[in-house]
Amino acid sequence: MDLKKIFPLFSYLFHPLFISVYATLFYFFVTRSYFYPHEIYLILFQVIILTVFLPVSTYFLLKSLGLIRSGIMLSEKKERRLPLAFQAMFFLVLIEHSFAMLSIPELYYFFLGALISSVLALLLLLFHFKASLHMIGLVGFTLFIMGISLHYHIRFVNMIAFFIMAVGAVATSRLYMHAHSMKEIIAGIVIGALPQIALWYYWL
């Protein structure tokens, strides 16, 4: 088994760009009976635009301007600052405008936690410390699943177990690929977890 081919797969499958879409799809899978189909499609479309298409477009714009030279994983610390700042701005737009049309407290607080995590990661970059964005996103999503399980009294035991193992697999992948140190992995886990857990108080 060639680990060099398998480990990068985890990094791409659980790339931070996709976590918001995964969380939104999971939420509406659980709560689809409470919403009209057009409401689900509208929110999902906005999430995809603001958390995938616009960040990707911003990445290529910055790359064309020579402000980013590394790949999509943004391995250089200084190259992460602008993309993270834009990501935080896109999260803010999503929170302030997209969720104003529908009452979706669970998603609202998930994305508020993601916004706080993004700002914390950006602040650490100002001190030249690179927290793992993969860990921030995946740990936040895993805790969101746990929160939904508690909130709706649905046992997602297998799913939660899978994503806990996925966290370990992605962490191993990032270490194996020399993308992060153990300190950066742990920092990502803490930054991803604390805002989500703190915000449970408001919607659980």
C-alpha positions as CSV (number, residue, x, y, z in Angstrom):
1,M,0.0,0.0,0.0
2,D,1.5,3.3,-1.1
3,L,0.9,5.8,1.7
4,K,2.1,8.7,-0.4
5,K,-1.0,8.2,-2.7
6,I,-3.5,7.6,0.1
7,F,-2.7,10.3,2.6
8,P,-3.1,13.2,0.2
9,L,-6.6,11.9,-0.6
10,F,-7.7,12.7,3.0
11,S,-6.3,16.3,2.7
12,Y,-8.2,16.9,-0.5
13,L,-11.5,15.1,0.6
14,F,-11.7,17.1,3.8
15,H,-10.2,20.3,2.5
16,P,-11.5,23.4,4.5
17,L,-13.2,24.7,1.4
18,F,-15.7,21.7,1.4
19,I,-16.5,21.6,5.1
20,S,-19.2,24.3,5.0
21,V,-21.0,22.5,2.2
22,Y,-20.7,19.2,4.1
23,A,-22.2,20.8,7.2
24,T,-25.1,22.4,5.3
25,L,-25.9,19.2,3.4
26,F,-25.8,17.2,6.7
27,Y,-28.1,19.7,8.4
28,F,-30.7,19.7,5.7
29,F,-30.5,15.9,5.5
30,V,-31.6,15.8,9.1
31,T,-34.1,18.7,9.0
32,R,-35.4,18.5,5.4
33,S,-39.0,17.9,6.6
34,Y,-39.0,21.3,8.3
35,F,-38.2,23.3,5.1
36,Y,-39.6,23.7,1.6
37,P,-37.3,22.4,-1.1
38,H,-36.7,25.9,-2.6
39,E,-35.5,27.1,0.9
40,I,-33.0,24.3,1.1
41,Y,-31.7,25.0,-2.4
42,L,-31.5,28.7,-1.8
43,I,-29.4,28.4,1.4
44,L,-27.2,25.6,-0.1
45,F,-26.6,27.7,-3.3
46,Q,-25.5,30.7,-1.1
47,V,-23.2,28.5,1.0
48,I,-21.6,27.1,-2.1
49,I,-21.1,30.5,-3.7
50,L,-19.7,32.2,-0.5
51,T,-17.6,29.3,0.8
52,V,-16.3,27.6,-2.3
53,F,-16.7,29.6,-5.5
54,L,-15.7,33.0,-4.2
55,P,-12.7,31.7,-2.1
56,V,-11.5,29.8,-5.1
57,S,-11.9,32.8,-7.3
58,T,-10.1,34.9,-4.7
59,Y,-7.3,32.4,-4.6
60,F,-6.7,32.5,-8.4
61,L,-6.9,36.3,-8.3
62,L,-4.3,36.6,-5.6
63,K,-2.2,34.0,-7.5
64,S,-2.4,36.0,-10.7
65,L,-1.3,39.1,-8.9
66,G,1.7,37.2,-7.5
67,L,0.5,37.5,-3.9
68,I,0.3,33.7,-3.7
69,R,2.9,31.3,-5.2
70,S,2.2,28.0,-3.4
71,G,-0.5,25.5,-4.2
72,I,-4.1,25.4,-3.1
73,M,-3.0,24.1,0.4
74,L,-1.3,27.5,1.1
75,S,1.8,26.1,2.7
76,E,3.4,29.5,3.3
77,K,2.3,31.5,6.4
78,K,2.3,34.9,4.9
79,E,0.3,33.7,1.9
80,R,-2.5,32.6,4.2
81,R,-3.3,36.0,5.6
82,L,-5.4,37.5,2.7
83,P,-7.3,34.2,1.9
84,L,-8.2,33.9,5.6
85,A,-9.3,37.5,5.8
86,F,-11.5,37.0,2.8
87,Q,-12.9,33.7,4.2
88,A,-13.8,35.5,7.4
89,M,-15.5,38.2,5.4
90,F,-17.5,35.7,3.4
91,F,-18.6,33.9,6.6
92,L,-19.7,37.3,8.0
93,V,-21.8,38.0,4.8
94,L,-23.3,34.5,5.1
95,I,-24.2,35.0,8.7
96,E,-25.6,38.6,8.4
97,H,-27.5,38.2,5.2
98,S,-28.2,34.6,4.1
99,F,-29.5,33.4,7.4
100,A,-31.6,36.5,7.9
101,M,-34.2,35.1,5.4
102,L,-34.8,31.9,7.4
103,S,-34.6,31.1,11.0
104,I,-31.8,28.5,11.1
105,P,-30.1,28.9,14.5
106,E,-28.1,25.7,14.2
107,L,-26.4,26.7,10.9
108,Y,-26.1,30.3,12.1
109,Y,-24.1,29.3,15.2
110,F,-22.1,26.8,13.2
111,F,-20.9,29.5,10.8
112,L,-20.5,32.0,13.6
113,G,-18.1,29.4,15.2
114,A,-16.3,29.0,11.9
115,L,-16.0,32.8,11.7
116,I,-14.5,33.0,15.1
117,S,-12.1,30.2,14.3
118,S,-11.0,31.9,11.1
119,V,-10.3,35.2,13.0
120,L,-8.3,33.3,15.6
121,A,-6.3,31.5,12.9
122,L,-5.7,34.9,11.3
123,L,-4.5,36.4,14.6
124,L,-2.1,33.6,15.1
125,L,-0.7,34.2,11.6
126,L,0.1,37.8,12.7
127,F,2.4,36.2,15.3
128,H,3.9,33.9,12.6
129,F,2.1,30.7,13.8
130,K,0.3,28.6,11.2
131,A,-2.6,26.6,12.7
132,S,-4.0,23.7,10.7
133,L,-7.0,24.9,8.7
134,H,-7.9,21.2,7.9
135,M,-8.1,20.5,11.7
136,I,-10.1,23.7,12.3
137,G,-12.7,22.8,9.7
138,L,-13.0,19.1,10.3
139,V,-13.1,19.3,14.1
140,G,-15.7,22.0,13.9
141,F,-17.8,19.9,11.6
142,T,-17.5,16.8,13.9
143,L,-18.7,18.9,16.8
144,F,-21.5,20.2,14.8
145,I,-22.7,16.6,14.1
146,M,-22.5,15.9,17.8
147,G,-24.5,19.1,18.6
148,I,-27.2,18.1,16.0
149,S,-27.3,14.6,17.5
150,L,-27.9,16.1,21.0
151,H,-30.3,18.8,19.8
152,Y,-32.6,16.4,17.8
153,H,-32.0,13.4,20.0
154,I,-30.8,11.3,17.1
155,R,-28.0,8.8,17.6
156,F,-25.3,9.4,15.0
157,V,-22.9,7.1,16.7
158,N,-21.5,5.5,13.5
159,M,-21.2,8.9,11.8
160,I,-19.5,10.5,14.8
161,A,-17.1,7.6,15.1
162,F,-16.3,7.9,11.4
163,F,-15.5,11.6,11.6
164,I,-13.4,11.2,14.8
165,M,-11.3,8.6,12.8
166,A,-11.3,11.1,9.9
167,V,-9.8,13.7,12.2
168,G,-7.0,11.3,13.1
169,A,-6.5,10.3,9.4
170,V,-6.3,14.0,8.2
171,A,-4.0,14.9,11.1
172,T,-1.7,11.9,10.2
173,S,-1.9,13.0,6.5
174,R,-0.9,16.6,7.3
175,L,2.0,15.3,9.4
176,Y,3.1,12.7,6.9
177,M,3.1,15.3,4.1
178,H,5.1,17.7,6.3
179,A,2.4,20.3,5.9
180,H,2.2,20.9,9.7
181,S,4.0,20.3,12.9
182,M,2.3,18.6,15.9
183,K,1.9,22.0,17.6
184,E,0.1,23.3,14.5
185,I,-2.2,20.3,14.4
186,I,-3.1,20.7,18.1
187,A,-3.7,24.4,17.7
188,G,-6.0,23.7,14.8
189,I,-8.0,21.2,16.9
190,V,-8.3,23.7,19.8
191,I,-9.3,26.6,17.5
192,G,-11.8,24.5,15.7
193,A,-13.3,23.0,18.8
194,L,-13.6,25.9,21.4
195,P,-15.9,28.3,19.5
196,Q,-18.3,25.4,18.5
197,I,-18.5,24.1,22.1
198,A,-18.9,27.6,23.5
199,L,-21.8,28.4,21.1
200,W,-23.6,25.2,22.1
201,Y,-24.9,27.2,25.0
202,Y,-27.0,29.3,22.7
203,W,-28.7,26.7,20.6
204,L,-28.6,23.3,22.4
